[in-house]
Amino acid sequence: MKFEVIDTEPRNITVELDNTECFMPAEAVKVMVNDIEYHAENRNVFSIDGLEPDKEYEISIIDHEGICERKVIKTSYESVLLDVSEFGAVGDGKNDDTAYIQAAISSCPLDGTVYLGKGTFLSGPLFLKSGVHIWIDKGATLLGKTDRQSYPILPGMTLYTDETAEFNLGTWEGNPLSCFAALITGINVHDVKIFGEGTIDGNAQSGDWWINPKEKAGAWRPRLIFLKECSNVTMQGITVQNSPSWTIHPYYSEAINLIGLSIKNPDNSPNTDGIDPESCSDVNIIGTTISVGDDCIAIKSGKYYMALRHYKNTSNITVRNCRLNRGHGSVTVGSECAGGVNGVKVTRCLFDSTDRGLRIKTRRGRGEKSILQNILFENIKMENVRMPFTINMFYFCDPDGHSEYCQGKEFMEVNEMTPSIKDITARNIECAGVDVCLITVYGLPESKVEEVTLENIKAIYMDEKDRAPEVPVMMDGIDKMSGRGIFVRNTKKLVIRDVEVTGTVDSEPDISETDICDIENVKLG
């Protein structure tokens, strides 16, 4: 079985099987380390733990037919291992271990590792240091404190002393607003690894973070992991759960690798997106499982002020071999996307029981820099995803979301506040358990979706008795749907080829206000 090594840590390595399957191989593979059987593995991406730093290992992976590939891999170098217990951390879940863990991080030299062993380490926000890694071992939990007084505030915007520029730290839903620091906070750090088989638990259910979530109390709610202007940061293997709001939030960062994580928040927890790269480049989300109370992955680039004064679009985002189990959207682009998004590739993933699969959402007012383009979904399996494909340019977020300006269906003048969407492709997709509508596209009359291509898609609907009518996209003036097939409004070019749908109430696609419509071999029934 061919494989690639996609991450090396001082104490483990992560490999990815080279196949065409989504998230898991057709049959489990056998993993050998130095000719000793390690275990059988039924995921495409997995780690081999219990290794030592700066040491070579021969890794063999054998598939069910006995085909074997071997590679010699060297773990990464580690200068020193600092155990937080030696700094005074108790790990009993009762004593406050914040200062002791932070002391270990601050004292650690370049290429050193801070170690959390078995226990529950109660802590307030910790601030990362460049070149210092954190190992959260199996049986270890970093548990967030619940009192707001333990969380420093990150100011939203501060004017530089010479008044020539602004310094931004805090953020909330695309605007530069004061927020509490995250349990793990990185500000302008680089070359950091957070790895292991342990848990980072925000403990939000034990505090008041999810009570009156739309009200600001001292500052806006913290993320669980916040990375501001960071580079070359890897998180690997960790379970991350119970976040106060967005779980992992890379912000104006680059070269962020999120590998083999398990992200879990209750389905009724407010705004607890799984991963939200905002104004970032080169983000890799690989082999990760997400089940949350909002969007599993939400790709963003801020609201209008940030795009105008601190412009940075989001680019080169890869989502591969992930399992997105529950949430509003599996992979979402927007709606805070005023800086634009260019280059998203989602492949070999399983979407299970999310409301929507591919979800693109924007609105008037995001601005002319809000160009959402070059987005590719391919080789995806969806199960019980009620609305697999949605593109919505009338998304009714923000206080003015229901205004005539946002929701008016008549042509408006194109200006500096008009967003655009183009070059969206979905191909080689299998959907089972569709409910509301397979494909919904609704562009602006003055800014039509420029090109949408849907190829080689097979969909089977759930039984009619199990369906629940619902609006397919969050906009005003659209009727509830049930069992619908293809519903498209306001596109410049629409290409639909080799689409087979079973169980829809429609006999043909419902398409209007589309300039070029290329439909071939589409079967609805």
Buried (B, 14 or more C-beta within 10 A) or exposed (E): BEBEBBBBBBBBBBBBBEBEBBBBBEEBBBBBBEEEEBEEBEBBBBBBBEBEBEEEBEBBBBBEEEEEBEBEBBBBEBBEBBBBBEBEBBBEEEEBBBEBBBBBBEBBEEBBBBBBBEBBBBBBBBBBBBBBBBBBBEBBBBBBBBEBEBBEBBBBBEEEEEEEEEEBBBBBBBBBBBBBBBBBBBBEBBBBBBBBBBBBBBBBBEBBBBEEBEEEEEBBBBBBBBBBBBBBBBBBBBBBBBBBBBBBBBBBBBBBBBBBBBBBBBBEBBBBBBBBBBBBBBBBBBBBBBBBBBBBBBBBBBBBBBBBEBBBBBBBBBBBBBBBBBBBBBBBBBBBBBBBBBBBBBBBBBBBBBBBBBBBBBBBBBBBBBBBBBBBBBBBBBBBBBBBBBBBBBBBBBEBBEBEEBBBBEEBEEEEBBBBBBBBBBBBBBBBBBBBBBBBBBBBBBBBBBBBBBBBBBBBBBEEEEBEEBBBBBBBEBEEBBBBBBBBBBBBBBBBBBBBBEBBBBEEBBBEBBEEBEBEEBEBE
